[in-house]
Amino acid sequence: MDKDRSVEERRRPGLDIEFRAPTDRPTKRKCMSCAKTFESQGWHNRLCNSCRTLSSPYE
């Protein structure tokens, strides 16, 4: 880890990509709901924005 960077810089999303497993890196994936290809941010991101908005419990 780069000790010259501030704590805030080290906590920003995306800076830890080099430490992620290859299957957990940002890539194009198919949405589990509509099967459209979208830019996923990692293994946890499996719904495209359209489907995520449709299934939001906050609306």
N, CA, C and O of each residue as an XYZ file, in Angstrom:
236
protein
N       0.840     -1.183      0.000
C       0.000      0.000      0.000
C       0.880      1.239      0.000
O       1.938      1.262      0.628
N       0.439      2.255     -0.701
C       1.202      3.494     -0.824
C       0.973      4.360      0.414
O      -0.120      4.892      0.607
N       1.997      4.499      1.247
C       1.858      5.251      2.492
C       1.814      6.753      2.266
O       1.463      7.496      3.182
N       2.160      7.223      1.064
C       2.138      8.649      0.780
C       0.735      9.169      0.493
O       0.491     10.374      0.567
N      -0.184      8.272      0.169
C      -1.552      8.701     -0.112
C      -2.313      8.907      1.193
O      -2.035      8.249      2.196
N      -3.263      9.816      1.168
C      -4.063     10.081      2.359
C      -5.045      8.943      2.597
O      -5.270      8.117      1.712
N      -5.622      8.901      3.777
C      -6.607      7.880      4.114
C      -7.808      7.999      3.184
O      -8.350      6.983      2.747
N      -8.229      9.214      2.878
C      -9.369      9.430      1.992
C      -9.109      8.872      0.602
O     -10.002      8.281     -0.006
N      -7.896      9.053      0.094
C      -7.552      8.534     -1.230
C      -7.563      7.009     -1.241
O      -7.978      6.392     -2.222
N      -7.107      6.408     -0.150
C      -7.070      4.946     -0.090
C      -8.459      4.345      0.064
O      -8.656      3.182     -0.288
N      -9.428      5.095      0.577
C     -10.774      4.580      0.794
C     -11.691      4.772     -0.405
O     -12.786      4.210     -0.438
N     -11.264      5.555     -1.391
C     -12.121      5.796     -2.554
C     -12.404      4.509     -3.308
O     -11.506      3.691     -3.511
N     -13.667      4.327     -3.730
C     -14.002      3.119     -4.502
C     -13.161      3.022     -5.772
O     -12.878      4.028     -6.421
N     -12.776      1.824     -6.109
C     -12.023      1.608     -7.327
C     -10.524      1.529     -7.116
O      -9.817      0.980     -7.961
N     -10.018      2.063     -6.011
C      -8.576      2.024     -5.789
C      -8.096      0.645     -5.350
O      -6.898      0.361     -5.393
N      -9.014     -0.205     -4.932
C      -8.625     -1.528     -4.463
C      -8.760     -2.589     -5.547
O      -8.702     -3.781     -5.246
N      -8.939     -2.183     -6.796
C      -9.161     -3.142     -7.876
C      -8.014     -4.133     -7.992
O      -8.244     -5.308     -8.278
N      -6.799     -3.687     -7.777
C      -5.670     -4.609     -7.929
C      -5.672     -5.715     -6.876
O      -5.011     -6.737     -7.056
N      -6.407     -5.524     -5.778
C      -6.465     -6.521     -4.719
C      -7.677     -7.440     -4.840
O      -7.801     -8.400     -4.080
N      -8.571     -7.155     -5.786
C      -9.773     -7.969     -5.962
C      -9.461     -9.243     -6.739
O      -8.519     -9.302     -7.528
N     -10.285    -10.258     -6.489
C     -10.185    -11.498     -7.271
C     -10.570    -11.183     -8.712
O     -11.370    -10.274     -8.934
N     -10.042    -11.887     -9.683
C     -10.370    -11.622    -11.091
C     -11.869    -11.651    -11.382
O     -12.330    -10.927    -12.264
N     -12.634    -12.463    -10.670
C     -14.081    -12.536    -10.895
C     -14.828    -11.391    -10.224
O     -16.030    -11.237    -10.439
N     -14.146    -10.586     -9.418
C     -14.783     -9.480     -8.700
C     -14.389     -8.120     -9.268
O     -14.601     -7.098     -8.614
N     -13.837     -8.089    -10.438
C     -13.408     -6.820    -11.033
C     -14.491     -6.258    -11.941
O     -15.314     -7.006    -12.468
N     -14.492     -4.932    -12.126
C     -15.466     -4.330    -13.040
C     -15.343     -4.921    -14.441
O     -14.244     -5.043    -14.982
N     -16.469     -5.281    -15.010
C     -16.483     -5.875    -16.342
C     -17.905     -5.819    -16.891
O     -18.837     -5.442    -16.180
N     -18.065     -6.190    -18.142
C     -19.400     -6.276    -18.720
C     -20.015     -7.607    -18.300
O     -19.391     -8.661    -18.428
N     -21.245     -7.544    -17.798
C     -21.962     -8.740    -17.371
C     -23.384     -8.676    -17.887
O     -23.854     -7.613    -18.292
N     -24.069     -9.805    -17.874
C     -25.475     -9.837    -18.255
C     -26.324     -9.623    -17.006
O     -26.061    -10.206    -15.954
N     -27.331     -8.791    -17.135
C     -28.265     -8.537    -16.039
C     -29.008     -9.843    -15.731
O     -29.424    -10.552    -16.648
N     -29.171    -10.154    -14.457
C     -29.866    -11.375    -14.065
C     -31.367    -11.291    -14.326
O     -32.047    -12.317    -14.350
N     -31.883    -10.094    -14.521
C     -33.314     -9.931    -14.731
C     -33.689     -9.865    -16.213
O     -34.569    -10.599    -16.663
N     -33.027     -8.992    -16.970
C     -33.410     -8.782    -18.371
C     -32.400     -9.336    -19.378
O     -32.682     -9.366    -20.576
N     -31.244     -9.768    -18.917
C     -30.181    -10.360    -19.742
C     -29.475     -9.361    -20.654
O     -28.723     -9.773    -21.537
N     -29.696     -8.059    -20.467
C     -28.949     -7.056    -21.225
C     -27.536     -6.957    -20.651
O     -27.337     -7.143    -19.450
N     -26.565     -6.666    -21.501
C     -25.192     -6.488    -21.056
C     -25.030     -5.075    -20.500
O     -25.510     -4.109    -21.093
N     -24.340     -4.960    -19.339
C     -24.104     -3.662    -18.707
C     -22.742     -3.673    -18.025
O     -22.150     -4.734    -17.831
N     -22.246     -2.494    -17.663
C     -20.963     -2.355    -16.977
C     -21.154     -2.629    -15.488
O     -21.686     -1.790    -14.762
N     -20.724     -3.790    -15.040
C     -20.843     -4.184    -13.642
C     -19.618     -3.706    -12.871
O     -18.513     -3.668    -13.411
N     -19.818     -3.343    -11.609
C     -18.702     -2.881    -10.792
C     -18.046     -4.006    -10.001
O     -17.033     -3.786     -9.336
N     -18.605     -5.196    -10.066
C     -18.044     -6.345     -9.355
C     -19.077     -7.438     -9.234
O     -20.184     -7.309     -9.756
N     -18.724     -8.528     -8.542
C     -19.627     -9.673     -8.446
C     -20.936     -9.318     -7.777
O     -21.956     -9.954     -8.045
N     -20.934     -8.313     -6.909
C     -22.135     -7.907     -6.178
C     -23.131     -7.160     -7.063
O     -24.296     -7.031     -6.689
N     -22.709     -6.671     -8.213
C     -23.531     -5.841     -9.093
C     -24.030     -6.689    -10.259
O     -23.341     -6.814    -11.270
N     -25.230     -7.277    -10.127
C     -25.747     -8.204    -11.136
C     -27.033     -7.718    -11.806
O     -27.546     -8.390    -12.700
N     -27.562     -6.567    -11.394
C     -28.741     -5.992    -12.042
C     -28.347     -4.695    -12.731
O     -27.609     -3.885    -12.169
N     -28.843     -4.499    -13.957
C     -28.567     -3.235    -14.654
C     -29.348     -2.115    -13.950
O     -30.242     -2.389    -13.149
N     -29.016     -0.884    -14.244
C     -29.668      0.243    -13.582
C     -31.167      0.277    -13.823
O     -31.925      0.637    -12.922
N     -31.610     -0.090    -15.016
C     -33.040     -0.100    -15.319
C     -33.781     -1.085    -14.424
O     -34.807     -0.741    -13.837
N     -33.279     -2.285    -14.317
C     -33.925     -3.307    -13.488
C     -33.804     -2.978    -12.001
O     -34.724     -3.251    -11.230
N     -32.687     -2.399    -11.599
C     -32.505     -2.019    -10.197
C     -33.536     -0.952     -9.804
O     -34.089     -0.996     -8.705
N     -33.788     -0.008    -10.692
C     -34.769      1.041    -10.423
C     -36.174      0.448    -10.316
O     -36.961      0.850     -9.459
N     -36.480     -0.507    -11.188
C     -37.802     -1.136    -11.167
C     -38.053     -1.920     -9.881
O     -39.190     -1.996     -9.415
N     -37.017     -2.493     -9.312
C     -37.193     -3.324     -8.124
C     -36.865     -2.590     -6.825
O     -36.737     -3.229     -5.780
N     -36.727     -1.273     -6.867
C     -36.367     -0.502     -5.690
C     -37.517     -0.473     -4.666
O     -38.647     -0.145     -5.028
N     -37.250     -0.804     -3.417
C     -38.293     -0.777     -2.383
C     -38.607      0.642     -1.891
O     -39.527      0.836     -1.096
N     -37.845      1.625     -2.362
C     -37.997      2.991     -1.869
C     -38.907      3.855     -2.723
O     -39.026      5.053     -2.467
N     -39.541      3.292     -3.714
C     -40.424      4.087     -4.572
C     -41.857      3.915     -4.169
O     -42.746      4.509     -4.779
